[in-house]
Amino acid sequence: MNKTWLSVIIAALFEVGWVIGLKHASGVLEWAATVAAIIISFTLMIRASRFLPVGTVYAVFVGLGTAGTVLADIILFGSSVQPVKLILVGVLLLGVIGLKMLSKKQEGEASHS
């Protein structure tokens, strides 16, 4: 995995943080951390889109962020575990992996042209 894809993954982790912050922040420090997470996540995503297909970057960013938020809600906040929800998150992650693999293949084809 290259540094650009790693930055997309880190951006998605910060997305999970700011989404949780939007729901649960109550004090100044929590709101400041939420705003910082928003800035970091979007900065990393925008930088990655300079080197990777923007549609793929956005889909991976949102997909990983969505899956992470659902899992964080279950693990950290005791949200009910619904098998159908977990199956759908799994399908979402398969789509994200597929997009990343397709992007890697297209990058390789472009470098050989």
Secondary structure, DSSP 8 states (H G I E B T S, - for coil): --HHHHHHHHHHHHHHHHHHHHHH--SHHHHHHHHHHHHHHHHHHHHHTTTS-HHHHHHHHHHHHHHHHHHHHHHHH-----HHHHHHHHHHHHHHHHHHHHHHHHHHHHHH-
